[in-house]
Amino acid sequence: MLQLPMSRVVVLGCAGSGKTTLARRLGERMLAPVICLDAIWQPQLGQDDVATFRALMKEAHAGDTWVSDGNFAQVSFDIRLPRATLVIWLDRPKIFCAWHAISRVFRPGEQHRIGSLAKVLRFIWNFERINRPLIEAQRIAHGPDVPVLRLTNDREIAAFLSSCDRDPASS
């Protein structure tokens, strides 16, 4: 069985790919805090708030174990990736991400709002062409030696999480 280093994990992917869900489930298995960047960077924040956001990133990622959920490549990868032990890329189809983004705005208690749905759907539609290359460039610049695990569907995600439940000493 492949043993991946998992004390500090960064979960990346398109909006609606399931980053937060995976991060929470992984955090439970690792007994590690989950750092959700969307919860820290609020929509009302602007360019003047980047320094505050970065200070919060440094503080949140100072621990020995964590799962960090979100991209924010240009303003956070220099903080997160040098300490990361694993990057998980969720490579889900556009249609999955779009459906997930649409359905989550209707869930009770969800922080995502219908008013920003058109913007999110545009982001999803253009992710492969615009955002993924930028994220990958930052990932390579700030964490070239951090192992990357790419997961593309529910079966792979379930198998990965199941492998996290195994006691390495029993393998």
C-alpha angles and dihedrals in degrees: 000000000000111000113210122197104247115173097104115025129183115201114204134179148111122305108278094022094117101259095144094046092050092045092053093048092046092047089055091052094045093041085230132138115259115224111202109195092196088061091053098042104059121197092244092060118103140191090287089062097059093095091053091047091051091049089052089048092053092049094046094048097045094094128096094243132032145133112226117202120198146045112244085145102171096049102034114024093084087058101040108032101055087060098038120109095191139017118205115199115198103209102188127163118264092244091055092050093046093049091047092049091050096046096047094061088066096052115105114254094013115147092213113093132208091233091070096042096101090053091048092049090051089050091051093047092052098035098103093047101040115014105033094059090050093047092046092050091052092044091053092044095051105026110022093150098044110111115245124213115193118204119187108175146017093268093056092045092050091048091049093049090046090053088054089060094059120099105240089212090063094054 
